[in-house]
Amino acid sequence: MQRHKDLVMEIATALRDSESNTMSVTGIEAALGDDTMPSQTVEYHVQLMRDHDLVHGANPEVRLTWAGHDYLEANTKKAPMRISADAIKKLS
């Protein structure tokens, strides 16, 4: 099975945004909202995240670790910086 970094990000985001401090794989699947994704794919990616200490917990419940929060923050796309025309003139 291939690793999909976007799916790791989606799982981490679902865990972060959850009202509970833990989620089951079934709960993660529901939060992702993709009925076409096989459960095995989500389970595999949760295991990969566990292997790298991004999540902690035994089946069925996992939670995002400190390292998981850091991973999410480091890989979240930032909004583009907006620079005014005056600031551009000062930089020139």
KEKE-3310 file (N, C-alpha, C; in steps of 0.2 Angstrom, whole numbers, plus 5000, padded with zeros to 4 digits):
npx = (5004:5002:5009:5001:5003:4994:4983:4987:4989:4975:4970:4977:4972:4958:4959:4964:4954:4943:4930:4932:4946:4951:4949:4941:4946:4934:4928:4937:4936:4923:4924:4932:4924:4924:4916:4921:4934:4943:4942:4954:4964:4963:4966:4979:4986:4984:4992:5004:5006:5006:5018:5027:5026:5016:5003:4995:4990:4980:4971:4953:4955:4963:4974:4980:4998:5010:5020:5013:5005:5014:5019:5008:5006:5018:5016:5005:4998:5002:4993:4995:5007:5003:5007:5009:5008:5015:5025:5032:5038:5047:5055:5062)
npy = (4994:5011:5026:5041:5057:5068:5062:5058:5071:5075:5066:5070:5083:5080:5074:5084:5093:5087:5086:5078:5070:5059:5048:5035:5024:5022:5034:5043:5040:5044:5058:5062:5060:5053:5041:5032:5028:5015:5006:5000:5007:5019:5014:5009:5021:5027:5018:5020:5033:5031:5023:5033:5041:5051:5049:5042:5028:5014:5002:5004:5018:5033:5047:5063:5067:5077:5078:5075:5087:5096:5092:5094:5108:5112:5108:5114:5123:5140:5155:5166:5179:5196:5210:5228:5240:5251:5246:5237:5247:5252:5241:5241)
npz = (5000:4996:5003:5008:5010:5010:5016:5028:5034:5033:5042:5054:5055:5057:5070:5077:5076:5082:5095:5105:5115:5109:5095:5086:5073:5065:5068:5063:5050:5047:5050:5040:5029:5017:5009:5000:5002:5007:5023:5027:5021:5029:5042:5039:5037:5050:5057:5052:5056:5070:5071:5069:5080:5079:5082:5097:5106:5108:5097:5099:5099:5096:5099:5095:5096:5104:5095:5084:5083:5081:5068:5061:5062:5056:5043:5038:5026:5024:5024:5010:5011:5012:5004:5004:4991:4995:5004:4995:4987:4997:4999:4987)
capx = (5000:5006:5008:4998:5004:4988:4979:4990:4987:4968:4968:4979:4967:4952:4960:4965:4947:4938:4928:4935:4953:4953:4945:4942:4946:4928:4926:4941:4933:4917:4926:4935:4918:4925:4914:4924:4940:4943:4944:4961:4968:4964:4969:4986:4989:4985:4997:5011:5007:5008:5025:5031:5024:5011:4997:4996:4984:4978:4964:4951:4955:4970:4975:4986:5003:5013:5024:5008:5003:5020:5019:5002:5008:5024:5014:4999:4999:5001:4990:5000:5008:5000:5012:5006:5012:5020:5030:5036:5042:5052:5060:5065)
capy = (5000:5017:5031:5047:5062:5072:5058:5059:5078:5075:5062:5074:5088:5077:5073:5090:5097:5083:5088:5073:5070:5053:5046:5028:5024:5023:5041:5047:5039:5049:5065:5063:5061:5050:5035:5028:5026:5008:5006:4997:5013:5024:5010:5009:5027:5028:5014:5024:5039:5028:5022:5040:5045:5057:5048:5037:5024:5007:5002:5008:5025:5036:5054:5067:5068:5084:5078:5076:5094:5100:5090:5097:5115:5113:5106:5117:5129:5147:5160:5170:5186:5202:5216:5234:5244:5256:5241:5235:5252:5253:5236:5242)
capz = (5000:4996:5009:5005:5015:5011:5020:5035:5036:5034:5048:5059:5056:5060:5077:5081:5077:5086:5101:5110:5114:5106:5090:5083:5065:5062:5069:5058:5043:5047:5050:5033:5024:5010:5009:4995:5005:5011:5030:5027:5020:5035:5047:5038:5038:5057:5060:5050:5061:5076:5070:5069:5086:5078:5086:5102:5108:5105:5094:5093:5100:5096:5100:5092:5101:5104:5089:5079:5083:5078:5061:5058:5061:5051:5036:5036:5021:5027:5019:5006:5014:5008:5005:5001:4986:4998:5007:4989:4985:5002:4998:4980)
cpx = (5004:5005:5006:4999:4998:4983:4981:4988:4979:4966:4971:4974:4961:4953:4961:4958:4942:4936:4930:4942:4955:4947:4946:4943:4940:4926:4930:4938:4927:4919:4929:4930:4919:4922:4917:4931:4940:4945:4952:4966:4969:4967:4977:4989:4989:4990:5004:5012:5009:5016:5030:5029:5019:5005:4999:4989:4983:4972:4959:4953:4963:4969:4981:4991:5006:5017:5019:5005:5008:5020:5013:5003:5013:5022:5008:5001:4997:4997:4996:5001:5006:5005:5009:5010:5017:5026:5034:5040:5048:5057:5064:5071)
cpy = (5006:5022:5038:5052:5066:5068:5059:5066:5078:5071:5067:5080:5086:5076:5079:5094:5093:5087:5084:5073:5064:5051:5038:5029:5025:5031:5045:5046:5044:5056:5067:5064:5058:5043:5030:5025:5020:5009:5004:5003:5018:5020:5010:5015:5029:5024:5018:5030:5037:5026:5028:5044:5051:5056:5043:5034:5018:5007:5001:5015:5027:5044:5057:5068:5075:5084:5078:5083:5098:5098:5093:5104:5116:5112:5109:5123:5135:5151:5164:5177:5191:5208:5222:5236:5248:5251:5239:5241:5253:5247:5237:5246)
cpz = (5000:5002:5005:5011:5016:5016:5027:5038:5037:5041:5054:5061:5059:5068:5080:5082:5080:5093:5107:5109:5111:5100:5088:5076:5062:5062:5064:5051:5042:5046:5043:5028:5017:5011:5004:4997:5009:5018:5031:5026:5026:5040:5046:5039:5046:5060:5058:5055:5068:5076:5071:5075:5085:5081:5091:5104:5105:5102:5099:5094:5100:5097:5096:5097:5100:5097:5083:5078:5079:5070:5058:5056:5056:5044:5034:5031:5024:5021:5016:5010:5009:5009:5001:4996:4989:5001:5001:4987:4990:5001:4991:4981)
residu = (MET:GLN:ARG:HIS:LYS:ASP:LEU:VAL:MET:GLU:ILE:ALA:THR:ALA:LEU:ARG:ASP:SER:GLU:SER:ASN:THR:MET:SER:VAL:THR:GLY:ILE:GLU:ALA:ALA:LEU:GLY:ASP:ASP:THR:MET:PRO:SER:GLN:THR:VAL:GLU:TYR:HIS:VAL:GLN:LEU:MET:ARG:ASP:HIS:ASP:LEU:VAL:HIS:GLY:ALA:ASN:PRO:GLU:VAL:ARG:LEU:THR:TRP:ALA:GLY:HIS:ASP:TYR:LEU:GLU:ALA:ASN:THR:LYS:LYS:ALA:PRO:MET:ARG:ILE:SER:ALA:ASP:ALA:ILE:LYS:LYS:LEU:SER)
# end
